[in-house]
Amino acid sequence: MPRYNLDGQVAIVTGAGRGIGRAIALRLAREGCRVTVADLDGATAAQVAAEVRELGGQALAHQVDVTCKEEVERMVGETCEQLGGLHILVNNAGIGAVAPLLETDEKTWDALMNVNAKSVLLCSQAGARQMIEQGGGGRIINNASGAGKIAPGKGIPLGAYAASKHAVVALTKQMGLELSEHGILVNCVCAGIVDTPMWDLIDRETAARRGVEVGSVKAEAVAGIPVGRIQQPEDVANVVAFLASDDASYMTGQTYNVSGGLLPY
């Protein structure tokens, strides 16, 4: 059930074809937003946009490479043309890679930095410029991951991924300060062990490195969550909806843990 009144607002959610992004797009639609479902995979974007319409909402499916400035600007432009402006931008698109830092090659490093960090800058620049032109402020919400606050550790080698997500936290803090005079509030969420295809990838590749059974890495990680269950994409979407609402109108440049108690600070 909706908790916040976002009627009449327009949101873009990147990486919205599955997982956390899909949950965010559906939740914002339930709150009354018109939503651009943006993803590199046009087919999954179309599927989620169809789900939004089934809920009675209005949605635009948009295939986009968020590492390309021209495509990002086109996404913002078409959103405004077809949905009537832009009020909420959720930078959710992200990729992962499992490898110790000494084994991380340039291609992997560049891909992670481009998708996970550069895209946040490009989308936020285009989105913020549109919000400033419109007037009335706006919201930029970044998905930074728990790896944006702490190193995942030797057991789960996600060093390059963590570096890219630490960059998202820094971008959030600085952009929150720079855009505050325009009434644009910038915050990010740091999730924990979320039941998504990315964590299935981490489980498989880490298990292969350790020589253990597939599923055991994920089970071990879930066993350490204080609230006692794996996180669902909807748990993240709930907090994003709050940050998009008027209830969060005095919060900017902040990073919020959504981890079931897993993150220590």
VEXTIBA-756765 format. One line per field, with one value per residue: x, y, z of N, C-alpha, C in turn. Coordinates in nm, 2 decimals. Example, Ala and Ser with C-alpha at 12.3 -4.5 7.8 and 13.67 -1.06 7.14 Angstrom:
REM VEXTIBA-756765
n_c1 = 1.32,1.28
n_c2 = -0.57,-0.22
n_c3 = 0.78,0.71
ca_c1 = 1.23,1.37
ca_c2 = -0.45,-0.11
ca_c3 = 0.78,0.71
c_c1 = 1.32,1.29
c_c2 = -0.33,0.00
c_c3 = 0.78,0.79
//
This chain:
REM VEXTIBA-756765
n_c1 = 0.08,0.04,0.24,0.33,0.26,0.32,0.20,0.17,0.44,0.75,0.97,1.29,1.44,1.73,1.89,1.66,1.54,1.54,1.57,1.67,1.63,1.40,1.21,1.22,1.12,0.85,0.76,0.77,0.59,0.35,0.33,0.24,0.40,0.49,0.69,1.01,1.14,1.45,1.71,1.99,1.92,1.68,1.45,1.39,1.34,1.11,0.94,0.91,0.81,0.56,0.46,0.42,0.22,0.02,-0.04,-0.18,-0.04,0.17,0.42,0.74,0.94,1.29,1.57,1.91,2.25,2.41,2.66,2.72,2.72,2.56,2.35,2.24,2.16,1.96,1.78,1.69,1.57,1.37,1.21,1.11,0.97,0.77,0.67,0.64,0.83,1.09,1.14,1.24,1.53,1.67,1.97,2.05,2.17,2.41,2.71,2.88,3.19,3.39,3.70,4.03,4.21,4.48,4.44,4.28,4.20,4.26,4.05,3.83,3.83,3.79,3.53,3.37,3.41,3.31,3.03,2.93,3.02,3.09,2.85,2.67,2.76,2.71,2.44,2.33,2.42,2.28,2.02,2.00,2.04,1.81,1.61,1.69,1.63,1.35,1.27,1.17,1.30,1.41,1.48,1.77,1.87,2.09,2.21,2.42,2.53,2.64,2.90,3.00,3.07,3.22,3.50,3.46,3.61,3.86,3.75,3.54,3.61,3.58,3.70,3.74,3.48,3.39,3.55,3.44,3.18,3.24,3.31,3.06,2.94,3.10,3.04,2.77,2.78,2.92,2.77,2.53,2.58,2.65,2.42,2.22,2.14,1.96,1.74,1.75,1.77,2.01,2.08,2.19,2.16,2.27,2.27,2.26,2.30,2.14,1.87,1.93,2.01,2.28,2.39,2.38,2.56,2.80,2.80,2.83,3.08,3.26,3.24,3.34,3.61,3.68,3.64,3.41,3.07,2.82,2.60,2.67,2.83,2.66,2.47,2.63,2.69,2.43,2.37,2.50,2.35,2.20,1.91,1.82,1.74,1.76,1.79,1.53,1.46,1.25,1.29,1.49,1.36,1.16,1.29,1.39,1.16,1.07,1.28,1.23,1.01,0.81,0.85,1.12,1.24,1.43,1.68,1.99,2.28,2.35,2.41,2.24,2.20,2.07,2.04,1.97,2.10,2.36,2.57,2.82,2.84
n_c2 = -0.12,0.23,0.48,0.74,1.05,1.09,1.18,1.30,1.34,1.28,1.02,0.88,0.57,0.40,0.10,-0.06,-0.29,-0.53,-0.69,-0.48,-0.23,-0.28,-0.32,-0.07,0.09,-0.01,0.05,0.33,0.39,0.29,0.48,0.69,0.80,0.89,0.69,0.64,0.36,0.26,0.08,-0.11,-0.33,-0.35,-0.52,-0.62,-0.38,-0.30,-0.50,-0.44,-0.19,-0.25,-0.39,-0.18,-0.04,-0.22,-0.19,0.03,0.26,0.51,0.46,0.47,0.29,0.27,0.21,0.23,0.32,0.40,0.49,0.66,0.99,1.12,0.94,0.94,1.20,1.20,1.02,1.17,1.39,1.26,1.16,1.39,1.50,1.30,1.23,1.45,1.62,1.61,1.49,1.31,1.13,0.81,0.66,0.37,0.17,-0.08,-0.29,-0.60,-0.76,-1.04,-1.07,-1.08,-0.78,-0.78,-0.94,-0.81,-0.68,-0.41,-0.38,-0.48,-0.31,-0.06,-0.10,-0.14,0.11,0.29,0.21,0.20,0.43,0.66,0.67,0.76,1.02,1.13,1.09,1.23,1.49,1.55,1.51,1.69,1.94,1.96,1.96,2.20,2.38,2.35,2.44,2.44,2.23,1.89,1.54,1.33,1.01,0.77,0.44,0.29,0.06,-0.16,-0.21,0.04,0.15,-0.02,-0.24,-0.54,-0.76,-1.03,-1.28,-1.25,-1.14,-0.84,-0.60,-0.40,-0.34,-0.24,-0.01,0.14,0.18,0.32,0.56,0.64,0.71,0.93,1.10,1.15,1.29,1.53,1.63,1.67,1.89,2.08,2.11,2.19,2.45,2.48,2.34,2.07,1.76,1.52,1.19,0.87,0.51,0.23,-0.10,-0.44,-0.78,-0.87,-1.04,-1.10,-1.13,-1.04,-1.11,-1.38,-1.43,-1.34,-1.54,-1.78,-1.74,-1.69,-1.92,-2.10,-2.02,-2.08,-2.35,-2.47,-2.57,-2.44,-2.19,-2.20,-1.99,-1.77,-1.85,-1.84,-1.57,-1.47,-1.58,-1.41,-1.18,-0.96,-0.93,-1.17,-1.26,-1.28,-0.99,-0.83,-0.70,-0.51,-0.41,-0.22,-0.05,0.05,0.24,0.41,0.52,0.67,0.86,1.00,1.14,1.40,1.37,1.34,1.59,1.74,1.64,1.57,1.49,1.26,0.92,0.62,0.33,0.02,-0.25,-0.46,-0.44,-0.52,-0.35,-0.16,0.11
n_c3 = 0.00,-0.07,0.09,0.08,-0.07,-0.39,-0.61,-0.94,-0.98,-1.16,-1.22,-1.29,-1.31,-1.31,-1.43,-1.40,-1.49,-1.35,-1.03,-0.76,-0.89,-1.04,-0.83,-0.71,-0.91,-0.94,-0.68,-0.66,-0.86,-0.75,-0.55,-0.70,-0.89,-1.23,-1.43,-1.57,-1.69,-1.70,-1.86,-1.97,-2.10,-2.31,-2.34,-2.08,-1.95,-2.09,-2.00,-1.72,-1.73,-1.84,-1.62,-1.45,-1.58,-1.55,-1.29,-1.30,-1.35,-1.52,-1.76,-1.91,-2.11,-2.15,-2.33,-2.24,-2.23,-1.96,-1.92,-2.13,-2.22,-2.42,-2.46,-2.20,-2.17,-2.37,-2.26,-2.04,-2.17,-2.33,-2.13,-2.01,-2.23,-2.28,-2.03,-1.88,-1.74,-1.48,-1.16,-0.97,-0.95,-0.96,-0.92,-0.99,-1.15,-1.19,-1.18,-1.10,-0.99,-0.92,-0.78,-0.64,-0.57,-0.67,-0.89,-1.05,-1.36,-1.60,-1.77,-1.63,-1.40,-1.52,-1.64,-1.41,-1.27,-1.47,-1.50,-1.24,-1.11,-1.28,-1.43,-1.23,-1.20,-1.46,-1.51,-1.29,-1.34,-1.58,-1.49,-1.27,-1.40,-1.55,-1.34,-1.22,-1.42,-1.44,-1.19,-0.84,-0.71,-0.63,-0.63,-0.59,-0.58,-0.48,-0.53,-0.33,-0.20,0.06,0.03,-0.03,0.20,0.37,0.34,0.17,0.25,0.29,0.24,0.05,-0.24,-0.35,-0.42,-0.63,-0.70,-0.45,-0.44,-0.64,-0.54,-0.31,-0.43,-0.51,-0.27,-0.20,-0.41,-0.36,-0.12,-0.18,-0.40,-0.28,-0.12,-0.31,-0.47,-0.30,-0.28,-0.48,-0.40,-0.45,-0.33,-0.23,-0.17,-0.05,-0.05,0.13,0.09,0.21,0.21,-0.05,-0.21,-0.50,-0.86,-0.87,-0.63,-0.65,-0.85,-0.71,-0.51,-0.67,-0.80,-0.59,-0.44,-0.63,-0.63,-0.37,-0.36,-0.27,-0.21,-0.43,-0.32,-0.05,0.02,0.01,0.20,0.43,0.44,0.48,0.73,0.90,0.93,1.14,1.17,1.08,0.83,0.47,0.27,0.09,-0.24,-0.22,0.04,0.01,-0.18,-0.02,0.14,-0.05,-0.15,0.08,0.09,-0.13,-0.07,0.09,0.36,0.39,0.36,0.48,0.46,0.32,0.13,0.26,0.37,0.39,0.58,0.49,0.58,0.75,1.00,0.95,0.87,1.03,1.07
ca_c1 = 0.00,0.12,0.26,0.37,0.19,0.41,0.12,0.21,0.59,0.81,1.09,1.38,1.51,1.83,1.90,1.53,1.49,1.53,1.63,1.64,1.57,1.26,1.13,1.21,1.03,0.72,0.72,0.74,0.46,0.24,0.32,0.18,0.49,0.51,0.82,1.09,1.21,1.57,1.80,2.07,1.84,1.55,1.34,1.35,1.28,0.97,0.86,0.88,0.71,0.43,0.41,0.38,0.09,-0.08,-0.08,-0.26,0.05,0.22,0.56,0.82,1.06,1.40,1.70,2.01,2.38,2.43,2.80,2.73,2.66,2.46,2.23,2.18,2.08,1.85,1.69,1.62,1.49,1.25,1.13,1.04,0.88,0.66,0.60,0.61,0.93,1.17,1.14,1.31,1.63,1.73,2.08,2.06,2.24,2.54,2.76,2.98,3.30,3.46,3.84,4.12,4.27,4.60,4.40,4.18,4.26,4.22,3.91,3.73,3.83,3.72,3.39,3.31,3.41,3.22,2.89,2.89,3.05,3.07,2.71,2.61,2.79,2.65,2.29,2.30,2.44,2.17,1.90,2.00,2.02,1.66,1.54,1.71,1.55,1.21,1.25,1.10,1.38,1.40,1.55,1.86,1.89,2.19,2.22,2.57,2.57,2.72,3.04,3.04,3.11,3.32,3.56,3.39,3.70,3.94,3.67,3.46,3.70,3.50,3.77,3.72,3.34,3.39,3.61,3.34,3.07,3.29,3.30,2.92,2.92,3.16,2.96,2.65,2.81,2.96,2.66,2.43,2.62,2.65,2.28,2.13,2.08,1.85,1.64,1.77,1.83,2.09,2.11,2.21,2.13,2.37,2.21,2.34,2.29,2.01,1.84,1.92,2.11,2.42,2.45,2.39,2.69,2.90,2.80,2.89,3.23,3.34,3.24,3.44,3.74,3.71,3.62,3.30,2.94,2.74,2.50,2.72,2.88,2.54,2.42,2.72,2.67,2.30,2.37,2.56,2.27,2.14,1.77,1.79,1.68,1.81,1.72,1.46,1.47,1.15,1.34,1.56,1.26,1.09,1.37,1.40,1.03,1.08,1.38,1.17,0.89,0.82,0.90,1.27,1.27,1.54,1.79,2.07,2.43,2.36,2.42,2.16,2.22,1.94,2.12,1.93,2.19,2.48,2.67,2.84,2.84
ca_c2 = 0.00,0.36,0.55,0.87,1.11,1.14,1.20,1.40,1.35,1.19,0.95,0.79,0.47,0.33,-0.04,-0.09,-0.41,-0.64,-0.68,-0.37,-0.13,-0.31,-0.30,0.07,0.15,-0.05,0.12,0.47,0.39,0.27,0.61,0.79,0.86,0.84,0.63,0.59,0.24,0.26,-0.03,-0.14,-0.44,-0.29,-0.61,-0.62,-0.25,-0.30,-0.59,-0.37,-0.08,-0.32,-0.42,-0.05,-0.01,-0.32,-0.13,0.16,0.37,0.55,0.43,0.48,0.20,0.33,0.14,0.33,0.30,0.51,0.54,0.74,1.11,1.15,0.86,0.98,1.33,1.17,0.96,1.28,1.46,1.19,1.15,1.52,1.51,1.20,1.21,1.59,1.67,1.52,1.53,1.21,1.04,0.71,0.60,0.23,0.08,-0.13,-0.43,-0.65,-0.85,-1.10,-1.10,-1.00,-0.66,-0.82,-1.01,-0.73,-0.62,-0.28,-0.38,-0.50,-0.19,0.05,-0.13,-0.11,0.26,0.35,0.18,0.22,0.57,0.76,0.69,0.84,1.16,1.17,1.10,1.34,1.62,1.57,1.52,1.81,2.05,1.96,2.00,2.35,2.46,2.35,2.50,2.35,2.13,1.76,1.44,1.24,0.90,0.68,0.31,0.28,-0.07,-0.16,-0.20,0.18,0.20,-0.11,-0.34,-0.67,-0.85,-1.13,-1.40,-1.22,-1.04,-0.74,-0.48,-0.30,-0.31,-0.16,0.12,0.21,0.22,0.43,0.68,0.69,0.78,1.06,1.19,1.18,1.39,1.65,1.68,1.71,2.02,2.17,2.13,2.23,2.59,2.46,2.26,1.93,1.68,1.41,1.10,0.74,0.40,0.12,-0.22,-0.55,-0.90,-0.86,-1.16,-1.06,-1.21,-1.01,-1.19,-1.52,-1.42,-1.34,-1.67,-1.88,-1.72,-1.70,-2.06,-2.17,-1.98,-2.15,-2.49,-2.51,-2.59,-2.32,-2.16,-2.20,-1.85,-1.68,-1.89,-1.79,-1.43,-1.44,-1.62,-1.30,-1.07,-0.95,-0.95,-1.31,-1.30,-1.22,-0.87,-0.83,-0.57,-0.42,-0.34,-0.10,0.03,0.13,0.36,0.51,0.59,0.76,0.97,1.08,1.20,1.52,1.34,1.35,1.72,1.81,1.54,1.57,1.46,1.15,0.78,0.55,0.19,-0.06,-0.37,-0.55,-0.44,-0.57,-0.25,-0.11,0.26
ca_c3 = 0.00,-0.07,0.22,0.05,-0.18,-0.49,-0.73,-1.04,-1.00,-1.26,-1.18,-1.37,-1.23,-1.39,-1.39,-1.35,-1.56,-1.27,-0.90,-0.68,-0.97,-1.06,-0.70,-0.69,-1.01,-0.90,-0.56,-0.70,-0.94,-0.65,-0.48,-0.78,-0.99,-1.36,-1.42,-1.68,-1.65,-1.78,-1.85,-2.09,-2.16,-2.35,-2.32,-1.94,-1.93,-2.14,-1.91,-1.60,-1.77,-1.85,-1.49,-1.39,-1.64,-1.49,-1.16,-1.33,-1.36,-1.65,-1.76,-2.03,-2.11,-2.22,-2.33,-2.23,-2.18,-1.86,-1.93,-2.25,-2.19,-2.51,-2.43,-2.07,-2.20,-2.45,-2.16,-1.96,-2.27,-2.37,-2.01,-2.00,-2.34,-2.27,-1.90,-1.83,-1.65,-1.40,-1.02,-0.89,-1.03,-0.88,-0.99,-0.94,-1.24,-1.13,-1.21,-1.00,-1.04,-0.81,-0.80,-0.56,-0.64,-0.75,-1.01,-1.12,-1.48,-1.63,-1.84,-1.52,-1.32,-1.60,-1.65,-1.28,-1.25,-1.56,-1.48,-1.10,-1.06,-1.39,-1.46,-1.13,-1.23,-1.58,-1.49,-1.19,-1.41,-1.67,-1.41,-1.19,-1.49,-1.58,-1.22,-1.20,-1.52,-1.40,-1.06,-0.75,-0.65,-0.68,-0.55,-0.65,-0.48,-0.53,-0.47,-0.31,-0.15,0.18,-0.01,-0.04,0.34,0.43,0.25,0.19,0.32,0.21,0.20,-0.06,-0.30,-0.43,-0.40,-0.73,-0.68,-0.33,-0.47,-0.72,-0.46,-0.22,-0.51,-0.51,-0.14,-0.21,-0.50,-0.29,-0.01,-0.24,-0.48,-0.19,-0.08,-0.43,-0.52,-0.19,-0.30,-0.58,-0.34,-0.49,-0.22,-0.28,-0.07,-0.10,0.04,0.14,0.12,0.26,0.13,-0.12,-0.28,-0.64,-0.94,-0.85,-0.52,-0.70,-0.91,-0.61,-0.45,-0.76,-0.83,-0.47,-0.41,-0.72,-0.58,-0.24,-0.38,-0.19,-0.28,-0.46,-0.22,0.08,0.05,0.03,0.32,0.53,0.46,0.54,0.87,0.98,0.93,1.27,1.17,1.06,0.70,0.36,0.23,-0.04,-0.31,-0.17,0.16,-0.04,-0.24,0.08,0.19,-0.16,-0.15,0.19,0.06,-0.24,-0.01,0.17,0.50,0.39,0.30,0.56,0.46,0.20,0.14,0.36,0.33,0.49,0.58,0.47,0.58,0.86,1.11,0.91,0.86,1.17,1.08
c_c1 = 0.09,0.13,0.28,0.29,0.29,0.33,0.17,0.36,0.64,0.94,1.16,1.44,1.60,1.85,1.78,1.47,1.48,1.58,1.58,1.58,1.43,1.17,1.11,1.11,0.88,0.67,0.68,0.61,0.34,0.22,0.26,0.27,0.47,0.66,0.89,1.17,1.33,1.66,1.88,2.00,1.70,1.43,1.30,1.29,1.14,0.88,0.82,0.79,0.57,0.37,0.36,0.24,-0.02,-0.13,-0.16,-0.17,0.09,0.37,0.62,0.94,1.17,1.53,1.81,2.14,2.42,2.57,2.83,2.65,2.55,2.33,2.16,2.10,1.96,1.74,1.61,1.53,1.36,1.16,1.05,0.94,0.75,0.59,0.58,0.70,1.02,1.18,1.23,1.40,1.69,1.84,2.11,2.14,2.38,2.58,2.85,3.08,3.37,3.60,3.92,4.18,4.39,4.57,4.31,4.25,4.20,4.08,3.80,3.72,3.76,3.57,3.32,3.30,3.31,3.07,2.85,2.92,3.03,2.93,2.63,2.63,2.71,2.50,2.25,2.32,2.32,2.04,1.89,1.98,1.87,1.58,1.56,1.63,1.41,1.18,1.17,1.17,1.37,1.47,1.64,1.89,1.98,2.19,2.37,2.62,2.65,2.87,3.09,3.09,3.22,3.38,3.50,3.48,3.77,3.85,3.58,3.53,3.63,3.57,3.74,3.57,3.33,3.44,3.51,3.22,3.11,3.28,3.16,2.89,2.98,3.09,2.84,2.67,2.84,2.84,2.55,2.45,2.60,2.51,2.18,2.06,1.97,1.74,1.64,1.84,1.89,2.12,2.14,2.18,2.24,2.30,2.31,2.34,2.15,1.99,1.82,2.02,2.25,2.48,2.46,2.53,2.81,2.92,2.87,3.04,3.31,3.35,3.34,3.58,3.78,3.70,3.52,3.17,2.87,2.62,2.55,2.78,2.77,2.48,2.50,2.70,2.53,2.29,2.43,2.47,2.19,1.99,1.73,1.73,1.76,1.73,1.65,1.47,1.37,1.20,1.42,1.46,1.18,1.16,1.38,1.27,1.02,1.17,1.32,1.05,0.92,0.87,1.05,1.32,1.38,1.67,1.86,2.22,2.45,2.36,2.34,2.17,2.08,2.00,2.08,2.03,2.33,2.60,2.69,2.83,2.79
c_c2 = 0.13,0.42,0.70,0.92,1.17,1.16,1.32,1.41,1.25,1.15,0.88,0.70,0.39,0.19,-0.10,-0.22,-0.53,-0.60,-0.55,-0.26,-0.15,-0.28,-0.15,0.13,0.12,0.03,0.26,0.48,0.38,0.40,0.72,0.85,0.80,0.80,0.60,0.47,0.23,0.15,-0.05,-0.25,-0.38,-0.38,-0.61,-0.49,-0.24,-0.39,-0.52,-0.26,-0.13,-0.35,-0.29,-0.02,-0.10,-0.27,-0.01,0.28,0.40,0.53,0.44,0.38,0.26,0.25,0.24,0.27,0.42,0.56,0.64,0.87,1.15,1.07,0.90,1.11,1.30,1.10,1.07,1.36,1.39,1.17,1.28,1.54,1.42,1.19,1.35,1.64,1.57,1.57,1.44,1.13,0.94,0.64,0.47,0.14,0.04,-0.27,-0.47,-0.74,-0.91,-1.13,-1.02,-0.89,-0.69,-0.89,-0.93,-0.66,-0.49,-0.28,-0.39,-0.37,-0.08,0.03,-0.09,0.04,0.33,0.33,0.22,0.36,0.67,0.78,0.77,0.99,1.21,1.19,1.21,1.47,1.65,1.59,1.65,1.94,2.07,2.01,2.15,2.43,2.46,2.44,2.41,2.24,1.99,1.66,1.35,1.13,0.80,0.55,0.28,0.14,-0.06,-0.16,-0.06,0.23,0.11,-0.20,-0.47,-0.78,-0.96,-1.24,-1.38,-1.11,-0.95,-0.60,-0.37,-0.25,-0.21,-0.02,0.20,0.26,0.32,0.56,0.73,0.76,0.92,1.16,1.24,1.30,1.53,1.71,1.73,1.86,2.12,2.20,2.18,2.36,2.58,2.38,2.11,1.86,1.55,1.32,0.96,0.63,0.29,-0.01,-0.33,-0.66,-0.91,-0.98,-1.12,-1.14,-1.17,-1.09,-1.34,-1.53,-1.43,-1.48,-1.77,-1.86,-1.73,-1.85,-2.14,-2.14,-2.06,-2.30,-2.55,-2.52,-2.45,-2.31,-2.14,-2.06,-1.76,-1.72,-1.84,-1.64,-1.39,-1.48,-1.51,-1.18,-1.06,-0.98,-1.09,-1.35,-1.23,-1.09,-0.89,-0.70,-0.47,-0.35,-0.21,0.00,0.11,0.25,0.46,0.59,0.70,0.88,1.05,1.16,1.33,1.50,1.35,1.48,1.80,1.72,1.55,1.55,1.34,1.01,0.70,0.40,0.12,-0.20,-0.48,-0.55,-0.48,-0.47,-0.18,0.04,0.32
c_c3 = 0.00,0.07,0.20,-0.07,-0.28,-0.62,-0.81,-1.06,-1.10,-1.21,-1.29,-1.27,-1.33,-1.34,-1.34,-1.41,-1.47,-1.13,-0.82,-0.77,-1.01,-0.94,-0.68,-0.79,-0.98,-0.78,-0.58,-0.78,-0.84,-0.57,-0.57,-0.89,-1.13,-1.38,-1.55,-1.63,-1.75,-1.76,-1.98,-2.17,-2.19,-2.32,-2.17,-1.90,-1.97,-2.05,-1.78,-1.62,-1.78,-1.72,-1.42,-1.45,-1.58,-1.36,-1.18,-1.35,-1.50,-1.65,-1.90,-2.02,-2.20,-2.21,-2.33,-2.18,-2.09,-1.85,-2.05,-2.22,-2.29,-2.49,-2.30,-2.10,-2.28,-2.36,-2.09,-2.05,-2.30,-2.25,-1.99,-2.10,-2.32,-2.14,-1.83,-1.72,-1.58,-1.25,-0.93,-0.99,-0.93,-0.96,-0.93,-1.02,-1.18,-1.18,-1.10,-1.07,-0.92,-0.85,-0.70,-0.64,-0.72,-0.88,-1.10,-1.24,-1.51,-1.69,-1.73,-1.44,-1.40,-1.61,-1.52,-1.25,-1.34,-1.53,-1.34,-1.05,-1.16,-1.42,-1.36,-1.16,-1.35,-1.57,-1.39,-1.26,-1.50,-1.60,-1.34,-1.28,-1.53,-1.46,-1.20,-1.30,-1.49,-1.28,-0.97,-0.68,-0.71,-0.59,-0.64,-0.55,-0.54,-0.46,-0.45,-0.26,-0.02,0.15,-0.03,0.10,0.40,0.32,0.27,0.26,0.23,0.16,0.08,-0.14,-0.40,-0.42,-0.50,-0.72,-0.56,-0.36,-0.55,-0.64,-0.35,-0.30,-0.51,-0.38,-0.15,-0.30,-0.44,-0.19,-0.08,-0.32,-0.39,-0.14,-0.20,-0.48,-0.42,-0.22,-0.40,-0.53,-0.39,-0.38,-0.27,-0.17,-0.13,0.00,0.02,0.18,0.16,0.16,0.07,-0.21,-0.43,-0.72,-0.92,-0.73,-0.55,-0.77,-0.81,-0.54,-0.54,-0.77,-0.70,-0.43,-0.50,-0.67,-0.45,-0.25,-0.29,-0.27,-0.31,-0.37,-0.08,0.12,0.08,0.17,0.44,0.55,0.52,0.69,0.96,0.99,1.06,1.27,1.13,0.93,0.59,0.32,0.10,-0.11,-0.26,-0.04,0.12,-0.10,-0.14,0.13,0.08,-0.17,-0.04,0.15,-0.05,-0.19,0.06,0.31,0.51,0.34,0.37,0.56,0.32,0.23,0.24,0.30,0.44,0.47,0.57,0.47,0.69,0.97,1.07,0.91,0.99,1.18,0.94
//
